[in-house]
Amino acid sequence: LYDRVSGGLSLEVADPDAATLTIPHRTNYFTVYWVRNGRGAFRADDARHPFAASCLLFFTPYQAVRLEPDGGLRVTAVR
């Protein structure tokens, strides 16, 4: 799928390095993280919630997000 305006991809599926997800970040698009392996907690804005595989985590644009894994973590991101 391509963005008709910019010509770039309008949908991206990637397996980001879990270490990069531990740094607080904001995006200007909706994001879904499919936690395939691992457990821990995620921070969305000021809230902290536990998670464990296998689950989906949904985030809205401009939401401050950070994952706090308890050990190894495997995540697939859909943006």
Secondary structure, DSSP 4 states (H G I P E B T S, - for coil): -B-TTT-SBS--EE---HHHHTS-B--SS-EEEEEEE-EEEEEETTEEEEEESSEEEEE-TT--EEEEESS--EEEEE-
